[in-house]
Amino acid sequence: MKSLGVPARDSLYLGDIYCVDYLGATGFGMHCVIFDVPGAYKDQGLPRVETLEEFEAQLSHFWAP
């Protein structure tokens, strides 16, 4: 991020593991969406999608630069 000159708050991370991806990205100051194909995080109140098509369709809902 530093080499690109992009602040963390202006970035969105898509990851599938809560304790690694979500906590790591949000701890760094990034926005994050969980890629949750099996629905493991369905009732956790996290920003999540189950398909890449859903992610694309809802991208502006999760994050707007």
N, C-alpha and C positions, 0 to 999 in steps of 0.2 A: 504494500500500500504506500509505503514511504517513497519507493522508487517511482511509483506512478503519480505521486502527488495527490492521492485521493484520500480524503478524511474517512475514517471508519464509519462515521455517521451517515455518509453518502453511499454506503455499500450494502448490498443484500447478499446473504449467504444461504444457500440451499443445502441442507445436510440431513442425514438420516439417523444419526445417533445423538440423542439428547445430551448425554453427559460429555460427549466430545465436541460435537458440532454446534449444538445450540448454546450450551454454556460457554464454550470457547469463543464463538462469534459474538454473542451478546456481552460477554465479559470484556472483549476487545472494543466494544462500542458499535458493532455492526448490527444491522437488522438481520433476523434469521427466520427462515421458514423450514419446518421439519418435513422431509419427504417421507411420508408415513404410509407406504403401500399396504402393510398388513393391518393398519388401523390401531396400532398399539397405543398411540397418544390421543385417540379420538376424544376422550373425556377429560383431558388435562388442561384445556383452555389455552393451548398453544397455537400459534399460527402454523397451519399444516395443510398439506395437500396429499392426495393419494396417487396422482398421475402428473406427468409433465404437462399434459394438456390443461389440466385444472390449474397448475401453476401459471401457465401462460395466460389463461383466461382471467385469473384473479391477481395478476401481478400488480396492477395499480391499487388494488385493495390492500395488499401487504406493505407496499412501499411506494412512495412518490418522491423522487429527488427534488 
